[in-house]
Amino acid sequence: MKLLQLAWRNVWRNHRRSLVTIAAIALALTVELLYSGLVTGMLQGMERDIVDIELGDVQIHAEGYRDRPSIYTKIEEPAQLVDALAQAGYPASARLLAGGLGASGNLSSGVLLHGVDVARDREVSSVYARVAEGPGSIRRNPRAS
């Protein structure tokens, strides 16, 4: 107990030094906690957006697609599979994803194409709510103006 008492007295021997050290540690801890909270929130938001807009909760690929991805490797009857999943109580939508090169005149750029069944995709994704105009739109996007 004497050792603890001696240490306590030694810490407060120089008040200014001790207060500056305590303040610095408190500030660093506060900043770290705020930053950790912001990063955690950002990661959760990204995960939510990726699952809702891009990937979904589960993906079903044609046999061999994961080994050698190609736009020509596809599920032969996707409508039957989607209907079977819907009857089992799992909302599903068929999607076709492809990459390519878009060119016009002397300019070119890589493109990512997403093919969706608009009617079924409405059941599994919120993309339709973000469409400003076109066949799948349900409301005018106020930020598009």
C-alpha positions as CSV (number, residue, x, y, z in Angstrom):
1,M,0.0,0.0,0.0
2,K,2.9,2.3,0.7
3,L,4.1,1.9,-2.9
4,L,0.8,2.9,-4.3
5,Q,0.7,6.0,-2.0
6,L,4.2,6.9,-3.0
7,A,3.3,6.6,-6.8
8,W,0.2,8.7,-6.3
9,R,2.2,11.5,-4.6
10,N,4.8,11.4,-7.3
11,V,2.2,11.8,-10.1
12,W,0.9,14.9,-8.5
13,R,4.2,16.4,-7.6
14,N,4.2,18.3,-10.9
15,H,0.5,19.3,-11.4
16,R,0.9,20.9,-14.8
17,R,2.8,17.9,-16.3
18,S,0.2,15.5,-15.0
19,L,-2.8,17.5,-16.2
20,V,-1.2,17.9,-19.7
21,T,-0.5,14.1,-19.9
22,I,-4.1,13.2,-18.7
23,A,-5.6,15.7,-21.2
24,A,-3.5,14.3,-24.1
25,I,-4.5,10.7,-23.2
26,A,-8.2,11.7,-22.9
27,L,-8.2,13.6,-26.2
28,A,-6.5,10.7,-28.0
29,L,-9.0,8.2,-26.6
30,T,-11.9,10.4,-27.6
31,V,-10.6,10.8,-31.1
32,E,-10.0,7.1,-31.4
33,L,-13.5,6.2,-30.2
34,L,-15.1,8.7,-32.6
35,Y,-13.0,7.5,-35.5
36,S,-13.8,3.8,-34.7
37,G,-17.5,4.6,-34.6
38,L,-17.4,6.4,-37.9
39,V,-15.5,3.6,-39.6
40,T,-17.9,1.0,-38.2
41,G,-20.9,2.9,-39.4
42,M,-19.3,3.4,-42.9
43,L,-18.5,-0.3,-43.2
44,Q,-22.1,-1.3,-42.1
45,G,-23.5,1.1,-44.7
46,M,-21.3,-0.2,-47.4
47,E,-22.3,-3.8,-46.6
48,R,-26.0,-2.9,-46.6
49,D,-25.7,-1.1,-49.9
50,I,-23.7,-4.0,-51.6
51,V,-26.2,-6.6,-50.4
52,D,-29.3,-4.5,-51.4
53,I,-28.1,-3.1,-54.7
54,E,-25.4,-5.4,-56.0
55,L,-25.0,-8.9,-54.7
56,G,-28.0,-9.9,-52.7
57,D,-27.9,-12.3,-49.7
58,V,-27.3,-15.4,-51.9
59,Q,-26.0,-15.9,-55.4
60,I,-26.6,-18.9,-57.6
61,H,-24.2,-19.4,-60.6
62,A,-24.1,-21.8,-63.5
63,E,-21.8,-24.7,-63.0
64,G,-18.2,-23.8,-63.8
65,Y,-18.8,-20.0,-63.8
66,R,-16.8,-19.4,-60.6
67,D,-13.8,-21.2,-62.1
68,R,-13.9,-19.4,-65.4
69,P,-16.3,-16.4,-65.4
70,S,-17.8,-15.7,-68.8
71,I,-20.9,-14.0,-70.1
72,Y,-21.6,-17.1,-72.1
73,T,-21.7,-19.4,-69.0
74,K,-25.2,-19.0,-67.8
75,I,-28.1,-20.8,-66.2
76,E,-30.2,-22.2,-69.0
77,E,-33.6,-21.7,-67.6
78,P,-33.3,-18.9,-65.0
79,A,-37.1,-18.2,-65.0
80,Q,-37.8,-21.7,-63.7
81,L,-35.2,-21.4,-61.0
82,V,-36.5,-18.0,-59.9
83,D,-40.1,-19.3,-59.8
84,A,-39.0,-22.3,-57.7
85,L,-37.2,-20.0,-55.2
86,A,-40.3,-17.7,-55.1
87,Q,-42.6,-20.7,-54.4
88,A,-40.2,-21.8,-51.6
89,G,-40.6,-18.3,-50.0
90,Y,-37.3,-16.8,-51.2
91,P,-37.7,-13.7,-53.3
92,A,-35.3,-13.9,-56.2
93,S,-34.4,-12.1,-59.4
94,A,-32.2,-13.2,-62.3
95,R,-29.3,-10.8,-63.2
96,L,-26.7,-10.8,-65.9
97,L,-23.4,-9.0,-65.1
98,A,-20.8,-8.3,-67.8
99,G,-17.8,-6.1,-68.4
100,G,-16.6,-4.7,-71.6
101,L,-15.2,-1.8,-73.5
102,G,-17.3,1.1,-74.7
103,A,-15.9,3.1,-77.5
104,S,-17.0,6.2,-79.5
105,G,-14.8,7.9,-82.0
106,N,-11.2,8.0,-80.6
107,L,-12.3,7.5,-77.0
108,S,-12.9,4.3,-75.1
109,S,-13.6,3.3,-71.5
110,G,-14.3,0.1,-69.5
111,V,-17.9,-0.5,-68.8
112,L,-19.9,-2.7,-66.4
113,L,-23.3,-3.9,-67.6
114,H,-26.1,-5.0,-65.3
115,G,-29.0,-6.8,-66.9
116,V,-32.0,-7.2,-64.5
117,D,-35.6,-8.3,-64.7
118,V,-37.2,-5.0,-63.7
119,A,-40.5,-6.6,-62.4
120,R,-38.8,-9.2,-60.2
121,D,-35.9,-7.1,-59.1
122,R,-38.3,-4.8,-57.4
123,E,-38.9,-7.6,-54.9
124,V,-35.3,-8.0,-53.9
125,S,-33.6,-4.6,-54.4
126,S,-34.3,-0.9,-53.9
127,V,-32.7,0.1,-57.1
128,Y,-36.1,0.9,-58.6
129,A,-36.7,3.6,-56.0
130,R,-33.6,5.4,-57.2
131,V,-34.5,5.5,-60.9
132,A,-35.3,9.1,-61.9
133,E,-37.0,8.3,-65.3
134,G,-37.7,5.4,-67.4
135,P,-39.8,2.2,-67.5
136,G,-39.0,1.1,-63.9
137,S,-39.4,4.5,-62.2
138,I,-42.1,4.9,-59.5
139,R,-41.3,8.5,-58.6
140,R,-39.2,11.5,-59.7
141,N,-35.8,11.6,-58.0
142,P,-35.5,15.2,-56.5
143,R,-31.7,15.1,-56.7
144,A,-31.7,14.4,-60.4
145,S,-32.8,18.0,-61.3
